[in-house]
Amino acid sequence: MTDLTGTSFHKLAKYADCLGTFSGISAAEILELEKKIGYTLPKVYKEFLSIFGKSSGYVFPAHYATYPEVLENRTDAIHALYFTDSIPDAERPIIKPSYYFFAQWQGYNFWFFDCEEKQDDPIVYLFTDRPRIAPTNMTFTQVMYSEGLYDAGMGV
């Protein structure tokens, strides 16, 4: 099991036994992912991938958040955007190429950050089936602690 002390997710170290089985992806796989999306990922998200990227245990347990499945989130978000034709195109939010959808829940809630913002711990946005995009006013790390651990029952 990965030692969480000394990482951006050090607060989880005391809960390590409750997190289930988790494992990360390699630096080479992270580079491959960045090549596929055409953007450099934020530092804290790369750290997340190196710890939880392959198998996330009880972190984002009911979400599509592990590699390579995470690559499908963007396509699914675009599909959700056009799911209904009752919304005029002028009222639909724009999904920029730089949006990286790191988690999806039940096909209608998508958490993402904008790779063009170039922050080590980026602000996260939520795209819902309304359809609308709203900032969560939380960074990736904060969302991971709140939303990512919600189902695990760990109020970190």
C-alpha positions as CSV (number, residue, x, y, z in Angstrom):
1,M,0.0,0.0,0.0
2,T,1.2,3.5,-0.8
3,D,2.4,5.6,2.1
4,L,0.3,8.8,2.0
5,T,2.4,10.8,4.3
6,G,4.3,13.5,2.5
7,T,1.7,13.7,-0.3
8,S,-1.1,16.2,-0.9
9,F,-3.4,13.6,0.5
10,H,-1.5,13.1,3.8
11,K,-4.7,13.7,5.8
12,L,-5.8,10.3,4.5
13,A,-2.9,8.5,6.1
14,K,-4.8,7.9,9.4
15,Y,-7.6,6.3,7.4
16,A,-5.5,4.1,5.1
17,D,-7.0,0.9,6.6
18,C,-10.5,2.2,5.7
19,L,-9.7,3.2,2.1
20,G,-9.8,-0.3,0.7
21,T,-7.4,-1.5,-2.0
22,F,-5.9,1.3,-4.1
23,S,-3.0,1.6,-6.5
24,G,-1.7,4.2,-8.8
25,I,-0.6,4.4,-12.4
26,S,3.1,4.9,-13.4
27,A,4.7,8.1,-14.5
28,A,4.8,6.7,-18.0
29,E,1.1,6.1,-18.0
30,I,0.5,9.7,-16.8
31,L,2.6,11.0,-19.6
32,E,0.6,8.8,-22.0
33,L,-2.6,10.2,-20.6
34,E,-1.3,13.8,-21.1
35,K,-0.3,13.0,-24.6
36,K,-3.8,11.6,-25.3
37,I,-5.6,14.7,-24.0
38,G,-3.1,17.2,-25.4
39,Y,-2.6,19.0,-22.1
40,T,-0.3,18.9,-19.0
41,L,-2.3,17.8,-16.0
42,P,-2.1,19.7,-12.7
43,K,0.5,18.6,-10.2
44,V,-1.9,17.5,-7.5
45,Y,-4.0,15.4,-10.0
46,K,-0.9,13.6,-11.2
47,E,-0.1,12.8,-7.6
48,F,-3.7,11.5,-7.2
49,L,-3.2,9.3,-10.3
50,S,0.1,8.0,-8.9
51,I,-1.7,6.9,-5.8
52,F,-5.3,6.1,-6.8
53,G,-5.2,6.1,-10.7
54,K,-5.5,2.4,-11.3
55,S,-7.7,1.3,-8.4
56,S,-9.2,3.9,-6.1
57,G,-10.6,1.7,-3.3
58,Y,-13.2,3.8,-1.4
59,V,-12.0,7.1,-2.9
60,F,-14.6,8.2,-5.5
61,P,-16.1,4.7,-5.1
62,A,-19.2,5.0,-7.3
63,H,-17.5,7.3,-9.9
64,Y,-15.7,6.7,-13.1
65,A,-12.3,8.1,-11.9
66,T,-9.6,5.6,-12.7
67,Y,-7.5,5.1,-15.7
68,P,-8.2,4.3,-18.5
69,E,-11.9,4.6,-17.9
70,V,-11.6,8.2,-17.0
71,L,-10.9,8.9,-20.7
72,E,-14.5,8.2,-21.5
73,N,-15.8,10.9,-19.2
74,R,-15.4,13.7,-21.7
75,T,-17.4,11.8,-24.4
76,D,-20.0,11.0,-21.9
77,A,-20.3,14.6,-20.8
78,I,-20.7,15.7,-24.4
79,H,-23.4,13.1,-24.9
80,A,-25.2,14.3,-21.7
81,L,-25.0,17.9,-23.1
82,Y,-26.9,16.8,-26.2
83,F,-29.1,14.2,-24.6
84,T,-32.3,16.3,-25.0
85,D,-33.2,18.5,-27.9
86,S,-35.5,20.6,-25.8
87,I,-32.7,23.0,-24.9
88,P,-31.7,25.5,-27.6
89,D,-28.1,25.3,-28.7
90,A,-27.6,28.9,-27.6
91,E,-28.4,27.9,-24.0
92,R,-26.1,24.9,-23.8
93,P,-22.8,25.4,-22.0
94,I,-19.6,25.1,-24.1
95,I,-17.3,22.2,-23.3
96,K,-13.8,23.6,-24.0
97,P,-11.1,21.2,-25.3
98,S,-9.0,22.0,-22.2
99,Y,-11.7,20.7,-19.8
100,Y,-10.5,17.5,-18.2
101,F,-13.4,15.4,-16.7
102,F,-11.7,13.5,-13.8
103,A,-14.9,12.0,-12.3
104,Q,-18.4,11.0,-13.4
105,W,-21.3,9.9,-11.3
106,Q,-24.3,8.1,-12.8
107,G,-23.9,9.7,-16.2
108,Y,-25.1,13.1,-15.3
109,N,-22.7,14.7,-12.8
110,F,-19.2,15.4,-14.2
111,W,-16.4,17.0,-12.1
112,F,-13.7,18.7,-14.2
113,F,-11.0,21.3,-14.2
114,D,-9.6,23.5,-16.9
115,C,-6.1,22.5,-17.9
116,E,-5.5,26.0,-19.4
117,E,-5.8,27.5,-15.9
118,K,-2.4,25.9,-15.1
119,Q,-2.9,25.6,-11.3
120,D,-1.1,23.0,-9.2
121,D,-4.4,22.4,-7.3
122,P,-7.0,23.6,-9.7
123,I,-10.5,24.9,-9.1
124,V,-13.1,22.2,-9.9
125,Y,-16.3,22.7,-11.9
126,L,-19.4,20.6,-12.0
127,F,-21.3,19.9,-15.1
128,T,-24.8,18.5,-14.5
129,D,-27.8,17.4,-16.5
130,R,-29.5,20.8,-16.3
131,P,-27.2,21.3,-18.4
132,R,-25.1,23.9,-16.7
133,I,-21.5,24.3,-15.5
134,A,-20.9,25.7,-12.1
135,P,-17.7,26.2,-10.1
136,T,-17.6,24.2,-6.9
137,N,-15.4,26.9,-5.3
138,M,-13.2,24.1,-4.2
139,T,-9.8,22.9,-5.4
140,F,-9.2,19.3,-6.6
141,T,-7.8,18.3,-3.2
142,Q,-10.8,19.8,-1.4
143,V,-13.3,18.0,-3.8
144,M,-11.4,14.8,-3.3
145,Y,-11.7,15.0,0.5
146,S,-15.4,16.0,0.4
147,E,-17.0,14.3,-2.7
148,G,-14.3,11.6,-3.1
149,L,-14.7,10.3,0.4
150,Y,-18.4,10.9,0.9
151,D,-19.5,7.3,0.2
152,A,-16.7,6.0,2.4
153,G,-18.3,7.8,5.3
154,M,-15.1,9.6,6.2
155,G,-15.7,13.3,7.0
156,V,-12.1,14.3,6.5
